[in-house]
């Protein structure tokens, strides 16, 4: 076999394995916490999206590009600023539009930080509540739907930005939800 044919065979085999891997879509940036700090809202969204992409990629899933998901939302005329639009039927429609096997929808519902004064230091804890949907598109069923997950973050006594605790808490809430996802999917 010539080098060109071997290369073509390897590329075809690699392309087939990528295509056969399940595809997951995420709806990014949904935050109904009422948080006024736009930088915090942006950092939480980026942290959650990055975390989801890393975790699903590590398990071998293909990730639908964020731009494609947002374009599907726009073309389907789904208003993600309206909480009443957060329904399984809409999420299934978005997933089908981008040809995803699964769709994960995290919505930050609450984000806060508590401070407790100790004798020698001040302790801070971030808390973020995330309502999430994880839907199996092919089976048209929910692994969970509108379920609340709570993330907390404490740790080092000194932080440059106290809001970092809330950002980490958002990732921790989503991390909790993924335990149910991996269990339902058989920890691919």
Helices and strands as residue ranges (DSSP letters): H 3-20, E 23-31, H 38-58, E 62-63, H 66-75, G 83-85, H 88-97, E 102-117, E 122-136, E 141-153, H 164-184
